[in-house]
């Protein structure tokens, strides 16, 4: 929460959705772990980089990562959780 400046409610909702979708399992007193089923999902890579759409250095890096991922048959999703407006978000 503190690292990404996200509210407790947002984190709670995200974790509930990830649990419901089967991507993570809740472990009492331990937190969450990636589920075995999610580990076997292939073809999609998510990358969250604070400031990715506002810092010039990230553009060529992200383009190259995307190009290589595409060549290897992966889909690459980028997002920035540093407070970008919805109109500035790219996927």
Secondary structure in CASP SS format (residue, H / E / C, confidence):
PFRMAT SS
TARGET T0000
AUTHOR 0000-0000-0000
METHOD secondary structure of the structure
MODEL  1
X C 1.00
X C 1.00
X C 1.00
X C 1.00
X C 1.00
X C 1.00
X C 1.00
X H 1.00
X H 1.00
X H 1.00
X H 1.00
X H 1.00
X H 1.00
X H 1.00
X H 1.00
X H 1.00
X H 1.00
X H 1.00
X H 1.00
X H 1.00
X C 1.00
X C 1.00
X C 1.00
X E 1.00
X E 1.00
X E 1.00
X E 1.00
X C 1.00
X C 1.00
X C 1.00
X E 1.00
X E 1.00
X E 1.00
X E 1.00
X C 1.00
X H 1.00
X H 1.00
X H 1.00
X H 1.00
X C 1.00
X C 1.00
X C 1.00
X C 1.00
X E 1.00
X E 1.00
X E 1.00
X E 1.00
X E 1.00
X C 1.00
X C 1.00
X C 1.00
X C 1.00
X C 1.00
X C 1.00
X C 1.00
X H 1.00
X H 1.00
X H 1.00
X H 1.00
X H 1.00
X H 1.00
X H 1.00
X H 1.00
X H 1.00
X H 1.00
X H 1.00
X H 1.00
X H 1.00
X H 1.00
X H 1.00
X H 1.00
X C 1.00
X C 1.00
X C 1.00
X E 1.00
X E 1.00
X E 1.00
X E 1.00
X E 1.00
X C 1.00
X C 1.00
X C 1.00
X C 1.00
X C 1.00
X C 1.00
X H 1.00
X H 1.00
X H 1.00
X C 1.00
X C 1.00
X C 1.00
END
